[in-house]
């Protein structure tokens, strides 16, 4: 028995879930990216890397933050599905 995929027209957006996940992503994103910039600056001072080292560390931590946010949104969309069948 093979089931045919449902057409996009039969799905309905669950706006409450979308708003919940986006709101949480904004809050967590502010913390993650703030920590990336502050952490890069603090580590550069700790290891006496100078301004260039600080910028490099901030960029690396920023990229790590992007991966954290992607993982968060993917996992959150599993818990709070964005669509449901109509």
Secondary structure by P-SEA (a helix, b strand, c coil): cccccccccccccaaaaaaaaaaaaaaaaaaaaaaaaaaaaaaaaaacccaaaaaaaaaaaaaaaaaaaaaaaaaaaaaccccccc
